[in-house]
Amino acid sequence: MFADKRDLHGPAINSYDMLKFLAIVTMIIDHVGAFLLIDYSWWRVVGRVSLPLWMFMIGYSKSQSIDRELILLAIVMQIFYPFMGNSSSLNNILITIIIIRYVNKNWIYPFLDKEGKWRIWLVFICMVVLMQISTTFFTYGTIAFIMSYVGYIVRKGQMGNNEVMYVCAAFGAYFMQQLYPSNPHYVLALAILLVIEAIYLFHFRIKEVALMSDNIRAKVIGVVARNAIYLYVWQALLFLMLQSLVLEEYGPFSLPEWYFIR
């Protein structure tokens, strides 16, 4: 999920950095809608594109190692959760990342690397069957696995009809899982965003972005993208703290009626 070493893809800002920057921004938007502006579903519409971005980067990364930094930060988040009114591990996505990397490295990737296009579909079917029950044990459940294999396919450079069908199936499964609001505007907007995201990720390649190294915008993107793991932890703890300390006393923030379509 998080590849933060500055020499991972070179010192220049590249498309991988831009992808992480976009994932961070949409994640923060999602958390604003989840913790603060809970009555306005449009924040969640935009925020729903964040998870596929993170999971794509897990599958796209050549390394599936579980480093001490990731484990330490997952423990830190888990320690602070009870003090913020959340004693469950269900909202600690770092635990999900650890599980995905371990399972993929030791079982799924060795299986998929063997001959046979049917293998990706067997894994897909198994993950779909486990989608509902798996959310009981870790954040997002096996839909996170399903989305990570989109990154795996793109990294392998496999661009045939079988791979196109898998990407469509993966995003379709994710779309169906997110259909909790009854607002038809939400459903349509989410569908459009996910189609655009699927097309973009399927054609993703790492390449340098035309930004000057001394450009302020480039520096901001570089700092955010290459410190993503720390930004994730701090913003998650901040939103949890706001929810437990502020919203319980004053209630959710309200915006004017005209601001969003409910």
Secondary structure, 3 states (H helix, E strand, C coil): CCCCCCCCCCCCCEHHHHHHHHHHHHHHHHHHHHHCCCCCCHHHHHHCCHHHHHHHHHHHCCCCCCCHHHHHHHHHHHHHHHHHCCCCCCCCHHHHHHHHHHHHHHHHHHHHCCCCCHHHHHHHHHHHHCHHHHCCCCCCCCHHHHHHHHHHHHHHCCCCHHHHHHHHHHHHHHHHHCCCCCCHHHHHHHHHHHHHHHHHHHCCCCCECCCCCCCHHHHHHHHHHCCHHHHHHHHHHHHHHHHHHHHHHHCCCCCCCCCCCC
